[in-house]
Amino acid sequence: MAQVTVATGYDVDYHLGQVGVDYHLTAGGEPPGRWMGKGAQALGLAGAIGGISAEGQANAEAMRGLYHYDIAPDGTPLATRQRRPRYPDKTAQLAAAQERIDRKVAALGRFATPEKIRDIEILERAKVRTATPVLDLVMSLEKSVSLLQVGFRAAARRAREAGDEAAAERYTGQAEQIEAAADETASELVEWIEQHAAYVRTGHHSGTSGEWRDAAGLVVGAFAQHTNRDGEPNLHVHLEILNRARSEERRVGKECRSR
């Protein structure tokens, strides 16, 4: 059993920055995210987000380009039919936002905690664009599953400290099976959403015009995390859904806003 929530988002750097951050009872840190969805496949994205894309570009940069600037991995802007890119070059606006962030962080002085800095970054970067770039869908497993997974990790650590590598490997394998099951469930959830809840809107939308069409697929960055903000065991997966999709009836490269 899993709980699913959805929220709007404005910045993917939080999830990219969590990769390698230590989580409960482990030393390796949060694992790198990976791409999911037919939209990601159509754009040629492959492998872990923290790795290298088929274009030789770090996928972390590819994700920022897609979600923040509407730039495809090959460097071309995403465009709607018979229109220029919805979002032109915002370099100056982004630079101004960064200046505001720096000033506000400096004003906090010794009270500049990571949480407060993060809130400032989200607030200022959200001002640069008016559309929602990402939908943050979170799939959280039941508490008992999280506790079981972290229990196996703890048992593996104790076995390793006692010199019992065979037991350590067995417990580690059991913890990894739970994590793999969570990842597989997240992948199946993305497939379900693509089949039943992925749409694009075309034309001018008002009370009497505009149409909804099936989306050809979604671009999703999936990030597994093992604790909540209080540091308690909470195995969950963030599915960062790009708020752009290609209509099933359109050619690859003709993009429009999804909902």
N, C-alpha and C positions, 0 to 999 in steps of 0.2 A: 504494500500500500504506500502511495506517495501523495504528497500535497503539492498542488501547482498554483502559483500566483503569477500575475502579470503586472508590470509597471512600465511606464515610459522612462527612457533614459537619454542622457545627453553626452556621455563620455565613456569610452571603452578603456581608457588608460588604467582605471582601477583594477580591472581584471587582468590586464597585461602585467601590471605591477605586482600582482599577487603570486605570479609564477616564481617558484623558488623560495617563497616565504615559508618559514617553518610552520607546520601545523602540529596538532596535538600528538605527542609521543612518537614523532618521526623526525628525521634529520634531513631528509631530502627536499622538503618544501613542497608547495602545491605543484601539481603536474602542469605542463603546458596545455593550453586549450587545443581543440582540434576543430576543423571545419566540418559542418554537416549541411545537408540539404542539396537539392538538385540545382539550386541557383549557384551554390559554391562550385559545384562540378562544372557548370556551364562556363564559369569565369576562369576555369583552370586552376583553382585553388586546391591544394593537396597537402596532406601531412599535418603536423602540429603547427599551431599558430606561432609558436616560438621558434619554429624551424625555418627552412628555406623553401620558397615557393618554386613552381616550375619555371618562373621567369628569372630565378636567381636572386630575387628580392626577399628580404626578411618578411615573413608573413605578418609579423606584428605591424610593420609599416604598411603592408597591404591592407590590413584591417583598419588602421587609422585613416588611410586614404579613402577607403570605401565608406566608412561610417561617418567620417567628419567632413570630407570634401567631395564626396560623390565621384571619386576617381577610381576607375577599374584597375586591376593589377597590371595591365599593360600600359597604364599611363593615360588612357583616353577617358574623357569625362562621360558619365552616364547622362543620357539625354532622353527627353520625351519626344514623341512623334511630332515632327515638323516644328520643333522648338529648339532653342539653344539650351545648353545645360541649365538646369533650374538654379544651381548655385554657382555663380562666377567666382573668380579668384578672390578669396577673403583674407589674403596675407596681411593686409594693413589692419583689418578688424581683429584678426587673431593676435597680432603684435600688440594692439592696444589693450586687448583683453589680458594678455600676459603682463603688461605693465600695471594694470589695475590689481591683478593677483599679487604681484610682487610688492606693491605698496601696502595692500591690506595685510599680507603675511608679515611684512616688516613692522607694521603697526602693532601686531600682536606681541612682538618681542618674545619673552620667555614663555608666554602663554600659547605659542604657536604649536599646538598638538597636531599630529597627523590627521585626526578627524576634522579639526577646524580648517586646516589647510585644504583638505579634500572638499569640504562644503564650499569654501571660497572658489575653488577651481571649477566646480560644477556650476555654481551660480553665474560666474563671469563668462565661462565658455558657452553656456546656454543662451546668452544674449547675442551671440554672433549669428545664430540662425533661428528662424521662426518655426521650422518644421521639426518634428521629432525624428531623430536619426536612427533610434534603436528601440526595440521593445525587449525589455528584460523579463524573460520568463524563467521562473525559478522552480525547479522540481526538487522538493525536499523529501527525503526518506523518513520513515518513522524513527522515533528516538531509539527504539530497541535495536534497530538495524545499525544505527550510528554507534551505539554502545558496543554492539557485537564486533563491529569492524575495529574500533579502537582497542577493544579487549584483545583481539588477536595480535594487533601491533604491539601492545604492551607485553603480551606473552612471548612474542618473538624477541623483543629486546631483553627480557629477563633470561630467556634461554641462551641468547648469544652471550650475555654477560657471564653465564655459568659455563660457557664453553660447549654447549650442546647445539652445534650448527644444524644438525638434522632436524631437531625440533623447531629451531628458529626458522628454517626454510619452510617447514610445514605450516607453521602459524602465519608466516608472511604470505604463503600461497593462499591460505584461507581468507586473509584480509583482502588480497588482490582479487579474489573471486567476487567478493561483495562489491568492490569498486568497479569491476568489469560489468557486473550485473546492472549497476546504476548507470554506467555509460551506455549499455545496450538499451536500457529502458528509455534513456534520454533520446537516443537515436530513433527508437520506435515512436516516441512522442512527436518528434519532428516530422516523421513520415505521415503520422496521422493528421497533423496540422496541415501539411501540404495537400493531403487528400480532401480534407473536410472544411478547412478554415482559412485557406490562403486565397485572397482575392486582390485584384487591382481595380482601380477606378479609372475610367477613360472619359474624355470629353469634359465640358464645363459642368460641374455639379451644382445643381440648385434644386429647388422643389420640383421642377418639371423636366430637368435634363440630366445627362450623364448616365453612364452605365457601369455596372459591376461585371467583371469578367474573371474567370479562373486564372490564377497565377501559375506559371510554368514551374515554379519552384522557389525555394527560399534560400537566402544566404544566412547561415547561422554559425556563430562562434560559440563553441561549448566549453565551459570552464567548470571543472569539478573542484569543490572546496570541502574541507573536512570539519570546519568549526564555524560557529556563529560569531558575531561581533564581541560576544563576552568570552570567547575562547573555549566555549563548551562544545563537546562532540556534536556535530550536526552535518552529516554527509548530505550534500546537495549539489545540484548542477545548475549553473547559470547558462541559459540559452539566449545569447545575444542575437536577436533576430533583426537583420538589416531591414529598415522600413522602406525598402525598395524591392520591386519584383517585376519580372517580365511577364507580360500577358501571354497566355498559351497560344494566342493567335498571332503573335508578333515574332519577328526575327530576333535572334540573339543580338544584343547591343541596343535594342530599342527598349528603354526602361521607362517605368512610370512609378508613381508613388503607390505604395500598398497600404493596406489597412487591415 
